[in-house]
Amino acid sequence: MTDLHLWRKQELDRIRRDIDLLFRRFHRGFGVPRSLLEPAASFAIDIYQTEATVILRAELPGMQPEDILVSVTDDSLTLKGTAREETVEKGENYERTAKSSRSFSKTIPLPCRIMADDVKATYKDGILEIVLPKCKPQTARGVQIEMK
């Protein structure tokens, strides 16, 4: 019978960093743009709550609003998008244009149920802000049970 090995999150994170470093070193010699070597969904996300809402802020620099898709259920939020990048390198006798795009998809579980129909989102200066109104808590009602 094989032994069950439990991996700690720190060990898996270390392995991932080592593999990422290996690929960066390998691709550096082939002129692959750095943007293609970065993880696709490595953007910062902050989530906080007020009494009536859950607010999510995501840093998505350089993206256009039409390249971002937000979908919401009553207990999770999914961000999808495509970041497009174009670089132009000019030399004495040449001009090189490189175009790249990276897609990402991230599903975030929400800390409470929300009213999906009333969600508002804005995107300004690379910051996506989504305001998610919380569902009103259901109140328990008492029922008298007759004992026989």
CNS distance restraints for C-alpha pairs under 8 A (distance, minus, plus):
assign (resid   7 and name CA) (resid  11 and name CA) 6.48 0.50 0.50
assign (resid   7 and name CA) (resid  12 and name CA) 6.85 0.50 0.50
assign (resid   8 and name CA) (resid  12 and name CA) 6.54 0.50 0.50
assign (resid   9 and name CA) (resid  13 and name CA) 6.07 0.50 0.50
assign (resid  10 and name CA) (resid  14 and name CA) 6.12 0.50 0.50
assign (resid  11 and name CA) (resid  15 and name CA) 6.28 0.50 0.50
assign (resid  12 and name CA) (resid  16 and name CA) 6.16 0.50 0.50
assign (resid  13 and name CA) (resid  17 and name CA) 6.17 0.50 0.50
assign (resid  14 and name CA) (resid  18 and name CA) 6.18 0.50 0.50
assign (resid  15 and name CA) (resid  19 and name CA) 6.21 0.50 0.50
assign (resid  16 and name CA) (resid  20 and name CA) 6.09 0.50 0.50
assign (resid  17 and name CA) (resid  21 and name CA) 6.09 0.50 0.50
assign (resid  18 and name CA) (resid  22 and name CA) 6.19 0.50 0.50
assign (resid  19 and name CA) (resid  23 and name CA) 6.30 0.50 0.50
assign (resid  20 and name CA) (resid  24 and name CA) 6.17 0.50 0.50
assign (resid  21 and name CA) (resid  25 and name CA) 6.17 0.50 0.50
assign (resid  22 and name CA) (resid  26 and name CA) 6.19 0.50 0.50
assign (resid  23 and name CA) (resid  27 and name CA) 6.03 0.50 0.50
assign (resid  23 and name CA) (resid  37 and name CA) 7.76 0.50 0.50
assign (resid  24 and name CA) (resid  28 and name CA) 5.91 0.50 0.50
assign (resid  24 and name CA) (resid  37 and name CA) 6.57 0.50 0.50
assign (resid  25 and name CA) (resid  29 and name CA) 7.33 0.50 0.50
assign (resid  26 and name CA) (resid  30 and name CA) 7.68 0.50 0.50
assign (resid  27 and name CA) (resid  31 and name CA) 6.73 0.50 0.50
assign (resid  27 and name CA) (resid  32 and name CA) 5.84 0.50 0.50
assign (resid  28 and name CA) (resid  32 and name CA) 6.41 0.50 0.50
assign (resid  32 and name CA) (resid  36 and name CA) 7.08 0.50 0.50
assign (resid  32 and name CA) (resid  37 and name CA) 7.80 0.50 0.50
assign (resid  33 and name CA) (resid  37 and name CA) 7.22 0.50 0.50
assign (resid  34 and name CA) (resid  38 and name CA) 6.73 0.50 0.50
assign (resid  36 and name CA) (resid 100 and name CA) 7.46 0.50 0.50
assign (resid  36 and name CA) (resid 101 and name CA) 7.97 0.50 0.50
assign (resid  36 and name CA) (resid 102 and name CA) 7.19 0.50 0.50
assign (resid  38 and name CA) (resid  42 and name CA) 7.51 0.50 0.50
assign (resid  40 and name CA) (resid 102 and name CA) 6.11 0.50 0.50
assign (resid  40 and name CA) (resid 103 and name CA) 6.24 0.50 0.50
assign (resid  40 and name CA) (resid 104 and name CA) 5.21 0.50 0.50
assign (resid  41 and name CA) (resid 104 and name CA) 5.23 0.50 0.50
assign (resid  41 and name CA) (resid 105 and name CA) 6.77 0.50 0.50
assign (resid  41 and name CA) (resid 106 and name CA) 6.91 0.50 0.50
assign (resid  43 and name CA) (resid  58 and name CA) 6.90 0.50 0.50
assign (resid  43 and name CA) (resid  59 and name CA) 5.86 0.50 0.50
assign (resid  43 and name CA) (resid  60 and name CA) 6.47 0.50 0.50
assign (resid  44 and name CA) (resid  58 and name CA) 5.68 0.50 0.50
assign (resid  44 and name CA) (resid  59 and name CA) 5.43 0.50 0.50
assign (resid  45 and name CA) (resid  56 and name CA) 7.00 0.50 0.50
assign (resid  45 and name CA) (resid  57 and name CA) 5.66 0.50 0.50
assign (resid  45 and name CA) (resid  58 and name CA) 4.40 0.50 0.50
assign (resid  45 and name CA) (resid  59 and name CA) 6.62 0.50 0.50
assign (resid  46 and name CA) (resid  56 and name CA) 5.70 0.50 0.50
assign (resid  46 and name CA) (resid  57 and name CA) 5.16 0.50 0.50
assign (resid  46 and name CA) (resid  58 and name CA) 6.45 0.50 0.50
assign (resid  47 and name CA) (resid  54 and name CA) 7.10 0.50 0.50
assign (resid  47 and name CA) (resid  55 and name CA) 5.67 0.50 0.50
assign (resid  47 and name CA) (resid  56 and name CA) 4.47 0.50 0.50
assign (resid  47 and name CA) (resid  57 and name CA) 6.46 0.50 0.50
assign (resid  48 and name CA) (resid  54 and name CA) 5.90 0.50 0.50
assign (resid  48 and name CA) (resid  55 and name CA) 5.43 0.50 0.50
assign (resid  48 and name CA) (resid  56 and name CA) 6.67 0.50 0.50
assign (resid  49 and name CA) (resid  53 and name CA) 5.80 0.50 0.50
assign (resid  49 and name CA) (resid  54 and name CA) 4.40 0.50 0.50
assign (resid  49 and name CA) (resid  55 and name CA) 6.00 0.50 0.50
assign (resid  50 and name CA) (resid  54 and name CA) 6.33 0.50 0.50
assign (resid  50 and name CA) (resid  55 and name CA) 7.86 0.50 0.50
assign (resid  52 and name CA) (resid 133 and name CA) 6.00 0.50 0.50
assign (resid  52 and name CA) (resid 134 and name CA) 5.57 0.50 0.50
assign (resid  53 and name CA) (resid 131 and name CA) 6.58 0.50 0.50
assign (resid  53 and name CA) (resid 132 and name CA) 5.43 0.50 0.50
assign (resid  53 and name CA) (resid 133 and name CA) 4.30 0.50 0.50
assign (resid  53 and name CA) (resid 134 and name CA) 5.10 0.50 0.50
assign (resid  54 and name CA) (resid 131 and name CA) 6.12 0.50 0.50
assign (resid  54 and name CA) (resid 132 and name CA) 5.06 0.50 0.50
assign (resid  54 and name CA) (resid 133 and name CA) 6.33 0.50 0.50
assign (resid  54 and name CA) (resid 134 and name CA) 6.73 0.50 0.50
assign (resid  55 and name CA) (resid 129 and name CA) 7.13 0.50 0.50
assign (resid  55 and name CA) (resid 130 and name CA) 5.76 0.50 0.50
assign (resid  55 and name CA) (resid 131 and name CA) 4.72 0.50 0.50
assign (resid  55 and name CA) (resid 132 and name CA) 6.10 0.50 0.50
assign (resid  56 and name CA) (resid 128 and name CA) 7.97 0.50 0.50
assign (resid  56 and name CA) (resid 129 and name CA) 5.75 0.50 0.50
assign (resid  56 and name CA) (resid 130 and name CA) 5.16 0.50 0.50
assign (resid  56 and name CA) (resid 131 and name CA) 6.63 0.50 0.50
assign (resid  57 and name CA) (resid 127 and name CA) 6.67 0.50 0.50
assign (resid  57 and name CA) (resid 128 and name CA) 5.56 0.50 0.50
assign (resid  57 and name CA) (resid 129 and name CA) 4.52 0.50 0.50
assign (resid  57 and name CA) (resid 130 and name CA) 6.46 0.50 0.50
assign (resid  58 and name CA) (resid 127 and name CA) 5.77 0.50 0.50
assign (resid  58 and name CA) (resid 128 and name CA) 5.13 0.50 0.50
assign (resid  58 and name CA) (resid 129 and name CA) 6.61 0.50 0.50
assign (resid  59 and name CA) (resid 126 and name CA) 5.89 0.50 0.50
assign (resid  59 and name CA) (resid 127 and name CA) 4.76 0.50 0.50
assign (resid  59 and name CA) (resid 128 and name CA) 6.39 0.50 0.50
assign (resid  60 and name CA) (resid 126 and name CA) 5.03 0.50 0.50
assign (resid  60 and name CA) (resid 127 and name CA) 5.90 0.50 0.50
assign (resid  60 and name CA) (resid 128 and name CA) 6.87 0.50 0.50
assign (resid  61 and name CA) (resid 125 and name CA) 7.35 0.50 0.50
assign (resid  61 and name CA) (resid 126 and name CA) 4.15 0.50 0.50
assign (resid  61 and name CA) (resid 127 and name CA) 7.05 0.50 0.50
assign (resid  62 and name CA) (resid  83 and name CA) 7.38 0.50 0.50
assign (resid  62 and name CA) (resid 126 and name CA) 6.24 0.50 0.50
assign (resid  63 and name CA) (resid  67 and name CA) 6.69 0.50 0.50
assign (resid  63 and name CA) (resid  68 and name CA) 7.72 0.50 0.50
assign (resid  63 and name CA) (resid  82 and name CA) 7.75 0.50 0.50
assign (resid  63 and name CA) (resid  83 and name CA) 5.70 0.50 0.50
assign (resid  63 and name CA) (resid  84 and name CA) 7.30 0.50 0.50
assign (resid  63 and name CA) (resid 126 and name CA) 6.79 0.50 0.50
assign (resid  64 and name CA) (resid  68 and name CA) 7.13 0.50 0.50
assign (resid  65 and name CA) (resid 123 and name CA) 6.58 0.50 0.50
assign (resid  67 and name CA) (resid  81 and name CA) 5.36 0.50 0.50
assign (resid  67 and name CA) (resid  82 and name CA) 5.60 0.50 0.50
assign (resid  67 and name CA) (resid  83 and name CA) 7.24 0.50 0.50
assign (resid  68 and name CA) (resid  79 and name CA) 7.22 0.50 0.50
assign (resid  68 and name CA) (resid  80 and name CA) 5.90 0.50 0.50
assign (resid  68 and name CA) (resid  81 and name CA) 4.42 0.50 0.50
assign (resid  68 and name CA) (resid  82 and name CA) 6.94 0.50 0.50
assign (resid  69 and name CA) (resid  79 and name CA) 5.92 0.50 0.50
assign (resid  69 and name CA) (resid  80 and name CA) 5.05 0.50 0.50
assign (resid  69 and name CA) (resid  81 and name CA) 5.91 0.50 0.50
assign (resid  70 and name CA) (resid  77 and name CA) 7.19 0.50 0.50
assign (resid  70 and name CA) (resid  78 and name CA) 5.79 0.50 0.50
assign (resid  70 and name CA) (resid  79 and name CA) 4.88 0.50 0.50
assign (resid  70 and name CA) (resid  80 and name CA) 6.49 0.50 0.50
assign (resid  71 and name CA) (resid  77 and name CA) 5.87 0.50 0.50
assign (resid  71 and name CA) (resid  78 and name CA) 5.21 0.50 0.50
assign (resid  71 and name CA) (resid  79 and name CA) 6.74 0.50 0.50
assign (resid  72 and name CA) (resid  76 and name CA) 6.00 0.50 0.50
assign (resid  72 and name CA) (resid  77 and name CA) 4.50 0.50 0.50
assign (resid  72 and name CA) (resid  78 and name CA) 6.32 0.50 0.50
assign (resid  72 and name CA) (resid 116 and name CA) 5.99 0.50 0.50
assign (resid  73 and name CA) (resid  77 and name CA) 6.37 0.50 0.50
assign (resid  73 and name CA) (resid 114 and name CA) 7.91 0.50 0.50
assign (resid  73 and name CA) (resid 116 and name CA) 5.86 0.50 0.50
assign (resid  74 and name CA) (resid 113 and name CA) 5.16 0.50 0.50
assign (resid  74 and name CA) (resid 114 and name CA) 4.96 0.50 0.50
assign (resid  74 and name CA) (resid 115 and name CA) 6.16 0.50 0.50
assign (resid  74 and name CA) (resid 116 and name CA) 5.60 0.50 0.50
assign (resid  75 and name CA) (resid 109 and name CA) 6.20 0.50 0.50
assign (resid  75 and name CA) (resid 110 and name CA) 5.24 0.50 0.50
assign (resid  75 and name CA) (resid 111 and name CA) 7.51 0.50 0.50
assign (resid  75 and name CA) (resid 112 and name CA) 6.37 0.50 0.50
assign (resid  75 and name CA) (resid 113 and name CA) 4.99 0.50 0.50
assign (resid  75 and name CA) (resid 114 and name CA) 6.50 0.50 0.50
assign (resid  76 and name CA) (resid 107 and name CA) 6.83 0.50 0.50
assign (resid  76 and name CA) (resid 108 and name CA) 5.60 0.50 0.50
assign (resid  76 and name CA) (resid 109 and name CA) 4.35 0.50 0.50
assign (resid  76 and name CA) (resid 110 and name CA) 5.00 0.50 0.50
assign (resid  77 and name CA) (resid 107 and name CA) 5.65 0.50 0.50
assign (resid  77 and name CA) (resid 108 and name CA) 5.21 0.50 0.50
assign (resid  77 and name CA) (resid 109 and name CA) 6.46 0.50 0.50
assign (resid  77 and name CA) (resid 110 and name CA) 6.99 0.50 0.50
assign (resid  78 and name CA) (resid 105 and name CA) 7.02 0.50 0.50
assign (resid  78 and name CA) (resid 106 and name CA) 5.58 0.50 0.50
assign (resid  78 and name CA) (resid 107 and name CA) 4.19 0.50 0.50
assign (resid  78 and name CA) (resid 108 and name CA) 6.16 0.50 0.50
assign (resid  79 and name CA) (resid 104 and name CA) 7.82 0.50 0.50
assign (resid  79 and name CA) (resid 105 and name CA) 5.60 0.50 0.50
assign (resid  79 and name CA) (resid 106 and name CA) 5.27 0.50 0.50
assign (resid  79 and name CA) (resid 107 and name CA) 6.40 0.50 0.50
assign (resid  80 and name CA) (resid 103 and name CA) 7.41 0.50 0.50
assign (resid  80 and name CA) (resid 104 and name CA) 5.54 0.50 0.50
assign (resid  80 and name CA) (resid 105 and name CA) 4.30 0.50 0.50
assign (resid  80 and name CA) (resid 106 and name CA) 6.53 0.50 0.50
assign (resid  81 and name CA) (resid 103 and name CA) 5.62 0.50 0.50
assign (resid  81 and name CA) (resid 104 and name CA) 5.51 0.50 0.50
assign (resid  81 and name CA) (resid 105 and name CA) 6.70 0.50 0.50
assign (resid  82 and name CA) (resid 101 and name CA) 6.41 0.50 0.50
assign (resid  82 and name CA) (resid 102 and name CA) 5.46 0.50 0.50
assign (resid  82 and name CA) (resid 103 and name CA) 4.26 0.50 0.50
assign (resid  82 and name CA) (resid 104 and name CA) 6.42 0.50 0.50
assign (resid  83 and name CA) (resid 101 and name CA) 5.38 0.50 0.50
assign (resid  83 and name CA) (resid 102 and name CA) 5.19 0.50 0.50
assign (resid  83 and name CA) (resid 103 and name CA) 6.35 0.50 0.50
assign (resid  84 and name CA) (resid  99 and name CA) 7.43 0.50 0.50
assign (resid  84 and name CA) (resid 100 and name CA) 5.84 0.50 0.50
assign (resid  84 and name CA) (resid 101 and name CA) 4.28 0.50 0.50
assign (resid  84 and name CA) (resid 102 and name CA) 6.60 0.50 0.50
assign (resid  85 and name CA) (resid  99 and name CA) 5.74 0.50 0.50
assign (resid  85 and name CA) (resid 100 and name CA) 5.25 0.50 0.50
assign (resid  85 and name CA) (resid 101 and name CA) 6.07 0.50 0.50
assign (resid  86 and name CA) (resid  97 and name CA) 6.98 0.50 0.50
assign (resid  86 and name CA) (resid  98 and name CA) 5.61 0.50 0.50
assign (resid  86 and name CA) (resid  99 and name CA) 4.39 0.50 0.50
assign (resid  86 and name CA) (resid 100 and name CA) 6.39 0.50 0.50
assign (resid  87 and name CA) (resid  97 and name CA) 5.70 0.50 0.50
assign (resid  87 and name CA) (resid  98 and name CA) 5.23 0.50 0.50
assign (resid  87 and name CA) (resid  99 and name CA) 6.53 0.50 0.50
assign (resid  88 and name CA) (resid  95 and name CA) 7.00 0.50 0.50
assign (resid  88 and name CA) (resid  96 and name CA) 5.65 0.50 0.50
assign (resid  88 and name CA) (resid  97 and name CA) 4.45 0.50 0.50
assign (resid  88 and name CA) (resid  98 and name CA) 6.44 0.50 0.50
assign (resid  89 and name CA) (resid  95 and name CA) 5.70 0.50 0.50
assign (resid  89 and name CA) (resid  96 and name CA) 5.01 0.50 0.50
assign (resid  89 and name CA) (resid  97 and name CA) 6.34 0.50 0.50
assign (resid  90 and name CA) (resid  94 and name CA) 5.98 0.50 0.50
assign (resid  90 and name CA) (resid  95 and name CA) 4.36 0.50 0.50
assign (resid  90 and name CA) (resid  96 and name CA) 6.29 0.50 0.50
assign (resid  91 and name CA) (resid  95 and name CA) 6.05 0.50 0.50
assign (resid 112 and name CA) (resid 134 and name CA) 7.09 0.50 0.50
assign (resid 113 and name CA) (resid 134 and name CA) 6.12 0.50 0.50
assign (resid 113 and name CA) (resid 135 and name CA) 5.76 0.50 0.50
assign (resid 114 and name CA) (resid 132 and name CA) 6.23 0.50 0.50
assign (resid 114 and name CA) (resid 133 and name CA) 5.60 0.50 0.50
assign (resid 114 and name CA) (resid 134 and name CA) 4.20 0.50 0.50
assign (resid 114 and name CA) (resid 135 and name CA) 4.84 0.50 0.50
assign (resid 115 and name CA) (resid 119 and name CA) 7.06 0.50 0.50
assign (resid 115 and name CA) (resid 132 and name CA) 6.99 0.50 0.50
assign (resid 115 and name CA) (resid 133 and name CA) 5.71 0.50 0.50
assign (resid 115 and name CA) (resid 134 and name CA) 5.95 0.50 0.50
assign (resid 115 and name CA) (resid 135 and name CA) 5.52 0.50 0.50
assign (resid 116 and name CA) (resid 132 and name CA) 7.30 0.50 0.50
assign (resid 116 and name CA) (resid 133 and name CA) 7.87 0.50 0.50
assign (resid 118 and name CA) (resid 132 and name CA) 7.10 0.50 0.50
assign (resid 118 and name CA) (resid 133 and name CA) 6.64 0.50 0.50
assign (resid 119 and name CA) (resid 130 and name CA) 7.07 0.50 0.50
assign (resid 119 and name CA) (resid 131 and name CA) 5.82 0.50 0.50
assign (resid 119 and name CA) (resid 132 and name CA) 4.85 0.50 0.50
assign (resid 119 and name CA) (resid 133 and name CA) 6.54 0.50 0.50
assign (resid 120 and name CA) (resid 130 and name CA) 5.73 0.50 0.50
assign (resid 120 and name CA) (resid 131 and name CA) 5.26 0.50 0.50
assign (resid 120 and name CA) (resid 132 and name CA) 6.79 0.50 0.50
assign (resid 121 and name CA) (resid 128 and name CA) 7.07 0.50 0.50
assign (resid 121 and name CA) (resid 129 and name CA) 5.60 0.50 0.50
assign (resid 121 and name CA) (resid 130 and name CA) 4.28 0.50 0.50
assign (resid 121 and name CA) (resid 131 and name CA) 6.30 0.50 0.50
assign (resid 122 and name CA) (resid 128 and name CA) 5.80 0.50 0.50
assign (resid 122 and name CA) (resid 129 and name CA) 5.33 0.50 0.50
assign (resid 122 and name CA) (resid 130 and name CA) 6.55 0.50 0.50
assign (resid 123 and name CA) (resid 127 and name CA) 5.58 0.50 0.50
assign (resid 123 and name CA) (resid 128 and name CA) 4.39 0.50 0.50
assign (resid 123 and name CA) (resid 129 and name CA) 6.33 0.50 0.50
assign (resid 124 and name CA) (resid 128 and name CA) 6.68 0.50 0.50
